[in-house]
Amino acid sequence: MKYLVIMPAYNESAFIVNTLDSLTQQTLLPTRVIIVNDNSTDNTASLVETNYSQLPYITLVNKSSEAIHLPGSKVIQAFNYGLEQIDNLEAYDFIVKLDADLILPINYFETIANTFTADQTVGMTGGFAYIEKDNQWVIESLTDKDHIRGAFKAYRLACFKKIGGLKPAMGWDTVDELLCRFYNWKIVTIDSLKVKHLKPTGAMYNKAARYKQGEAFYRLHYGITITSIAAIKLAMKKKKPFLFIDYIKGYYKAKREKQPYLVSEEQGIFIRKYRWQKIKSKLV
């Protein structure tokens, strides 16, 4: 199978060589890699040019943007900029959004391709993130086991097009999966694919980001009850219970400002029903 990798990169000089080394050593190499240097102020771009310019399938493009790291919007704007560099998406079987702070197992994309080949109804697939703790690599358990982390998402092209691509907003890596299910595509997570996540999730977020999660809950049509449950769960997983207050403030901020929803009313009804089913299944 042929696949396209788009890698947004903002000040990733400490990690990007490790990521690209693991990518260029894959048992199934990518057909094309677009690295989007998103206004980095370090030597991210020069590291790519010095070490990987001889590889014809790797392309570095530069994008100007604000030097901030708000979750969701910045990274997906960079991803979409990379996508704009592709003349013919139909040339690829699947598309990968990949962060620049990872180390992939050598058979990562061969396994991903085999998963897509084995079941034509699989729309998205990926492994699990592991972080280093006390000199050991342990699972970064911020989400449920049926969720694929935004750092390494692989989309079958038909599924990617059906869900309308990726939304440049906080919550993009939740809405994509909800829409995937809405359109009856399967999501498969693969336990054997252990991805080393070199930089903790949220490490670069600034203070303005703290309300964004609550805003995302609103824009996903969750409603306040599901938002409250989700906010408690996420705050406790992050071991920062007072984040719950910020999430609820963010929800009401989005409601007060009448921020646009990320999904339609019909999709919102499906999402709320799906969320309630998951909540009830955990109580049984």
N, C-alpha and C positions, 0 to 999 in steps of 0.2 A: 504494500500500500504506500501511496505517496502522501507525505504530510508536510504542512507548513507550520513553522514555529515563529511566533511573534513575541519578542522579549522586551518589554519596557524596562529601561534602566535609568535610575536617578541616583547619582553618587554611590555606585556599587563597586568602586575600585577594590575594596577589600575582599569581594566575593566572586566577581564576574568571571575571573579566570578559572576558578574551581568549577563554576557552572558550565562554562563553555567546554572545558576539558571533558567533563562527564557527558556532555551532549555530543561532542565530536568522536567519542569512543563508543557510541551506541552500536549494538549489534544490527540495528536497523537505523541507518543514518537518515536525517531529515532531507527532504528534497530542497527546501529553502528555509533559511533562517533570516528574519529581519530583526535586527537589534535597534531599538529606538532609544537613542541617547536623549533623554528628556531634560535638557538644559542643565546637565551635571556641571558642578563646579570643581570636581576632582578630575583625575585622569582616567575615568571610565572609558572615554572614547579612544584615547591613545593606547590603552591596553588592548582593546579590541583590534585596532589597526595594526599594532606591532605584532600581535600573536596569531591573528586569524585572517589577515587580509589575503593570504595565499589560498584560502579555501573558497572555491567559486560559489558555493551555496550559501555563504554567509555575507550579508550586506549590512552595513552600518548606515543609519540615517539619523540626522540631527533634528530635533524639534525644540522650538522655543516655548517656554511656559514659565509660570511663576515658580520661584524656588521655595515651594512649600510642599508638604506631604499630607494632603487631606485624603482620607481613605475613599477609594472608589473613583471619584471623578478624574483625578489626575492620571492615574494608571491606565484607566480605560480610554481616556482621550489619547494617550500615547499609543495604546494598543490599536485603536481605530486609525490613527495616523499611519501606523505600520501596515494596516490592512489596505489603506488607500494606495500603497506602493505596488500592490499586486494587480496585474492586468487581467488575469484569468483565474478566478478562484476554482473554477470547475476542474482545473488540473490537479486538484488535491482531494484525497479521500477524507482527510480529517485535518482540523485546525487546532493548534495548541497555543494557549496563553500561558507563558512560562515566565516566572520571576527570575531575577539575576542573582539570587542568593541561595541557590540550591545545589545539592550534589545528587545526581540521579543514579540509581543502579544501572549497570551496563546493559541490561536487557529490558529497560523500562519501556521504550517505544515499540520494541518487538512484541512485548506482552500486550501493550495497548492495541496494536494493529491486529493481533490474533483475536483479541476480545471483540473488536468491531467485526472481524471477518466471520467469527463463529455465530454471531447473532445479529441479523440485519436490523433488529428493532432497538439495539443499544444506541442511544443518542449521545451519551456522555460517559466517560470512564476515567479513572485515575487511581493513584495509590494513596498512601498516607504520609503525613508529615511527622518527622521525628526531630526533636531538639536535644542538644547536649546538656546533660545535667549530672553533676558529680562524676564526670568522666565516662558517662554512659549515654547512649542514644535511646531516648524514651519517647513514646508517642506524644505528640502535641495535642492533647485531648480537649480542644476548645469547642468541638462540634460533634454531632452524632456520627455514627459509623457509616451511615448511608449518604453522607455529604462529601463532595470532592472539594478540597481546599482551592481557593482562588489562585493560589501560587502555581498550580500545575493542572490546568483543566484542558482536557482533550474532547473536542466536539466532532461528531460526524458532520460532514459538510451539510447534508440535507437537514439535520436537526438545527445546526447553527443558523441556517437561513430561515427555517420555520419560526424560530423564537425571535427573529429580528436582530440577531447579533447581540452584542453586549451593551448594556445601558451605562453611560458615563455618570454613575451615581453610587453612593454608598448603598450596599444591598445588591449590587449587580450579581454577586456570586451566590445569592439566594434566589433572586428572581429568575435567573437562567434555569435553575433546576426546577423551580415551580412551573415555569412555562414548558419545560421539557416534559414534565408529567402531564400537564394540561393537554399537550398534543400527543400523548400516549407513547412517548419515547421512554426507554428504560435508562436508568442510571446505575452503573456498576462500579463499585469500589473493590480494589484488589489488595488484599492483606499482604501479599508477598512483595509488593512494591513499596519499599521503605525509602522515602525521600528525606535526605538530611536537609533540614531547614536551618541555615546558618545564622539568620537574624530573626529574633523573636517577633511574632506577629504584633504589629502596632508600635514597634519600637521607635518609629520615626514620626508618629502622629503628633501634631501640635495640639494646644489646648482648645482650639476652635473645633477640633474633631469630636469632642466628647459628647455633643448633642446629636451628631450625625446618625448614630445607630437608631435613636428614637425616631428621627425624621424618616429613616428608611422603613421602620415598622409601619409608620403612617402611610407612606407612599406605596407600600405593598398591600394596602387594604386590610391590614390585620384587625383593626378595631382595638379599642382600649383594653378589653379583657385579655385577648391573646397577646397583645403588646406587653401587658403587665406580667403575664406568665413567662413570656420569652425574655423580658428584661431581668426578672429575678434569676432565671436560669443562667443567663449569660454573665451577669454580675457575680454570681457565686462561682461559676467556672473560672472566672478571672481572679477570684479571691479578692474582689474589691466591691463589697456589698453596696457602698454608697454610689456606685455607678448607676444603680437602679434609678436613683433620683434624676440623674442626668438624662437617662434614656426616656423617662416619662416627660421631663421638661422638653426634650427634643421632639417627642411625639406631639405635644400640645403646641409647640412652636410651629411645626409644619402645618398643623390643623389651622392655627390662627392665621398663618400666612397663605393658606390655601395652596400649598405646594402641589404641583401636578403629580398624579399617581403614575407609577411605573407600569401598571397593568390596567386592563379594562375592568368594568364592573363585573362582567361575566367571569373573567379570570379571577377577580377578587373573591367572588362567591366560591369558586373552586378552591382557591387558596385557603380561605377560612375553614371550609369543610375538611380539607386535607390536614390542616393544622390541628383541628379538634380531634380528628381520628388518631393522629399521632399522640396527642396529649392523653386521650382515653386509653390507648394501647399500653401506655406506660403506667397507668393506674391499675390496670387489671392484673 
